[in-house]
Amino acid sequence: MIARFVTASTLVLGLTSFAYAQESAPAPDSAPVASAAVPREAVVAPPAAARSEAVIVDPKDYRIGPEDVLEFSVWKNPDLSRDRVPVRPDGKVSLPLVNDIRAAGLTANELRAELAERLAPFIQNPEVAVIVRDIHSFKVSVQGNVRMPGQYEVKSSDQTVLDMLARAQGLTEFANKGNIAVVRRNGDRQERTKFNYGDAIDGKEGANFLIQPGDIIIVN
């Protein structure tokens, strides 16, 4: 299950990590990776990348997907920075100097490291910030005997199966509460997990579990 991540009126997931090289000590081979001296829960973007609405989150919280909107800042290189870059359906974004670079499936921290490595031949010790400005790829389908079946865009990883059933306006009178399942892709396979509606309503621990991107909730 994916970790929890923060929502706001305009959801912003900011993740930045910077390693400031000293002239007296050469940068290590892993320079594009976040510095171990800075806790990843509290990394701070340089002033050029800072935005008052940005929220710093753990890099494990979210993996970028198609249709998400990203911001890229290259410290002291405004010509290489971009405010709002949509991730294309093929999972890539286009940026100066590096051309196409894959973003889908990566965390903001992983994409930052990849971009810094790709910019290294052009810029000495590039310091890069990657911020997820808008999330559009986290979608869950609710199908079957609910009042409003369809695909729903989710803005928070703390949503549960009951939350999604509520988004679909609840069960119809024909719904079988004992026959609800969540279909989830695991690699090349699809796994079907039974959802115990009664236990979830009663608040039984673990019964009302978190949904994940791409889940399909089926109410028979």
Secondary structure, 3 states (H helix, E strand, C coil): CCCCCCCCCCCCEEEECCCCCCCCCCCCCCCCCCCCCCCHHHCCCCHHHCCCCCCECCCCCCCCCCCCEEEEEECCCHHHCEEEEECCCCCEEEECCCEEEECCCCCHHHHHHHHHHHHCCCCCCCCEEEEEEECCCCEEEEEECECCCEEEECCCCCCEHHHHHHHCCCECCCCCCCCEEEEEEECCEEEEEEECHHHHHCCCCCCCCECCCCCEEEEC
